[in-house]
Amino acid sequence: MGSSGSAEEFELVVADDGSIPAEQLRRLGLHPGAHLRVVEETATAVSTALGGSLPEFPDLSWEDFEAGSELARHDASAWS
């Protein structure tokens, strides 16, 4: 990592004894004496307001829409 402020992300798993296994470090090309910076991952706050961001929805084709509409009509007619 350079001093430009941009950093690549790597996921390392800490062993039960608190160490990071040497194999994980070797895969990243790190050698004894390398300096690492640990950044805590924080969870984003969950908004209960309706003004929050919407979840991602898949792009639906016209055929998907028609199939869903047909299922809804079938369900509605079953309750009639």
GIBEL-V394863 format. One record per backbone hydrogen bond with DSSP energy under -1.0 kcal/mol. NH is the residue of the N-H (numbers start at 1). CO is the residue of the C=O. If there is no record, write none. Layout:
NH_CO + NH_CO
This chain:
15_19 + 18_15 + 25_21 + 26_22 + 27_23 + 29_26 + 30_25 + 34_31 + 52_49 + 65_61 + 66_62 + 67_63 + 68_64 + 69_65 + 70_66 + 71_67 + 72_68 + 73_69 + 74_70 + 75_71 + 76_72 + 77_73 + 78_74
